[in-house]
C-alpha cells in the first residue's frame, strides 16, 4: 500500500463525504407548507408533488452514489485494476490494444452494473411523476448506440493519444492538447448535425407564426439565423429544453417539441432571445476556450508524472503503464478538477444572468420570466436549493435568483 494509494483513498472519502453533506443541506430546505417565496409559481398540489419528487430522487441518489463509492473502493482495495490489466495483457501486450481492452472492460462492466439503477430511475421514478416517455426498445437502442459511439470515438481518441505518447515522449501533452482541442472545436461545430441525429429527429421549424416571430426578432438584433430545428424530445421525456449549437455558419437553434407545446409564442421568442444573448456575449466561444485551457493544464501536469511507476503502483500494478497511470492521475487530480469546476459554474451563472439581461433589454422581461416559471413547474424543479449546493453544482442561477435579477431591470 503506497502513499499515493492512501492519498487516493483520502480524496475519494472526502469527496463522498462532501457530496453527502451537500445533499443533506438540501434536505433542510424541504417544507410541508408552500413557502412564501414560491407562491405564485407553485400551487399547493404542485408543490407537494415537487417535494415528493425531490425526496424520492434524494433517497435514490444516496443509494446509487453509495453503490458507486463502494464499487470503486472494492476495486482499489481488492486489486481490481491490476486484475483487469492482467486480463487485457493476456489478450494483447500491445500498449494500444491492451489499453483499449482495459478501458473497454472497465467501462462496459461499470455500465452493466449501474444500468439497473438507471432503468429504475427511468421506468419507475420518472414514470411515476409523469416524465418518462421512453420505451424499452428506445432505451436499449440508446444503450447500443452509446456503446458503439464510445468504442469508435473514445477508443479512436485513446489509441491516437497513446500512439502520440509513444512517438513524442515528454512533449506528448502538447500534441495531445492540439488533437483534443481540434476535436473539441469540431464537435462544437458538428455535434448537433452528426451525433444528435443518431438518437433524435431534428426537423426544420415549419413556416407559421412562431417561425415568423423568431425570424423577426433575429433580424431585429442583427443575428443571422439560417437554421431553426425542432427536436423530438417527447420520445423520451415530457421535460422541455432549448439549446444553441454550432459555430459560425453551422450554428443552429434547437427547440424541444415539448417546449413548443408548453410555451406561448412570446415566451418561446424570449427563450430564443436568451440563447442569442449567449452568442452575442461570446459565451459559447469563451466557454470553449476555457475548456481547452483547462485540458491543457491537466495534460501538462499529467506529463510531469506519467513516467512515474508510483502512479501504477498506487493501483496495485508494479510496472508503469500509460492507461493505469491515467486512471490514478485522474483520481489524484480530482480535487483540482472540482475547484476548476466550481469556478466554471460561477462563470456559467454569470453568463446566464447576462443572457437573461439581453432578453430583458429587448422588452422580453415578462415573457422570459413566465417561460422560466412554466419550465420550472413542469419539470418539478427545486426552487429552494441550499446556497452551498448551488455554489458547488449549479451552472445556472436558481429560478428565484433569475426572477429577482429580471425584476431589477424593469
C-alpha positions, 0 to 999 in steps of 0.5 A, a space after each residue: 500500500 503506497 502513499 499515493 494509494 492512501 492519498 487516493 483513498 483520502 480524496 475519494 472519502 472526502 469527496 463522498 463525504 462532501 457530496 453527502 453533506 451537500 445533499 443533506 443541506 438540501 434536505 433542510 430546505 424541504 417544507 410541508 407548507 408552500 413557502 412564501 417565496 414560491 407562491 405564485 409559481 407553485 400551487 399547493 398540489 404542485 408543490 407537494 408533488 415537487 417535494 415528493 419528487 425531490 425526496 424520492 430522487 434524494 433517497 435514490 441518489 444516496 443509494 446509487 452514489 453509495 453503490 458507486 463509492 463502494 464499487 470503486 473502493 472494492 476495486 482499489 482495495 481488492 486489486 481490481 485494476 491490476 486484475 483487469 490489466 492482467 486480463 487485457 495483457 493476456 489478450 494483447 501486450 500491445 500498449 494500444 490494444 491492451 489499453 483499449 481492452 482495459 478501458 473497454 472492460 472497465 467501462 462496459 462492466 461499470 455500465 452493466 452494473 449501474 444500468 439497473 439503477 438507471 432503468 429504475 430511475 427511468 421506468 419507475 421514478 420518472 414514470 411515476 411523476 409523469 416524465 418518462 416517455 421512453 420505451 424499452 426498445 428506445 432505451 436499449 437502442 440508446 444503450 447500443 448506440 452509446 456503446 458503439 459511439 464510445 468504442 469508435 470515438 473514445 477508443 479512436 481518441 485513446 489509441 491516437 493519444 497513446 500512439 502520440 505518447 509513444 512517438 513524442 515522449 515528454 512533449 506528448 501533452 502538447 500534441 495531445 492538447 492540439 488533437 483534443 482541442 481540434 476535436 473539441 472545436 469540431 464537435 462544437 461545430 458538428 455535434 448537433 448535425 452528426 451525433 444528435 441525429 443518431 438518437 433524435 429527429 431534428 426537423 426544420 421549424 415549419 413556416 407559421 407564426 412562431 417561425 415568423 416571430 423568431 425570424 423577426 426578432 433575429 433580424 431585429 438584433 442583427 443575428 443571422 439565423 439560417 437554421 431553426 430545428 425542432 427536436 423530438 424530445 417527447 420520445 423520451 421525456 415530457 421535460 422541455 429544453 432549448 439549446 444553441 449549437 454550432 459555430 459560425 455558419 453551422 450554428 443552429 437553434 434547437 427547440 424541444 417539441 415539448 417546449 413548443 407545446 408548453 410555451 406561448 409564442 412570446 415566451 418561446 421568442 424570449 427563450 430564443 432571445 436568451 440563447 442569442 444573448 449567449 452568442 452575442 456575449 461570446 459565451 459559447 466561444 469563451 466557454 470553449 476556450 476555457 475548456 481547452 485551457 483547462 485540458 491543457 493544464 491537466 495534460 501538462 501536469 499529467 506529463 510531469 508524472 506519467 513516467 512515474 511507476 508510483 502512479 501504477 503502483 498506487 493501483 496495485 500494478 508494479 510496472 508503469 503503464 500509460 492507461 493505469 497511470 491515467 486512471 490514478 492521475 485522474 483520481 489524484 487530480 480530482 480535487 483540482 478538477 472540482 475547484 476548476 469546476 466550481 469556478 466554471 459554474 460561477 462563470 456559467 451563472 454569470 453568463 446566464 444572468 447576462 443572457 437573461 439581461 439581453 432578453 430583458 433589454 429587448 422588452 422580453 422581461 415578462 415573457 422570459 420570466 413566465 417561460 422560466 416559471 412554466 419550465 420550472 413547474 413542469 419539470 418539478 424543479 427545486 426552487 429552494 436549493 441550499 446556497 452551498 449546493 448551488 455554489 458547488 453544482 449549479 451552472 445556472 442561477 436558481 429560478 428565484 435568483 433569475 426572477 429577482 435579477 429580471 425584476 431589477 431591470 424593469 
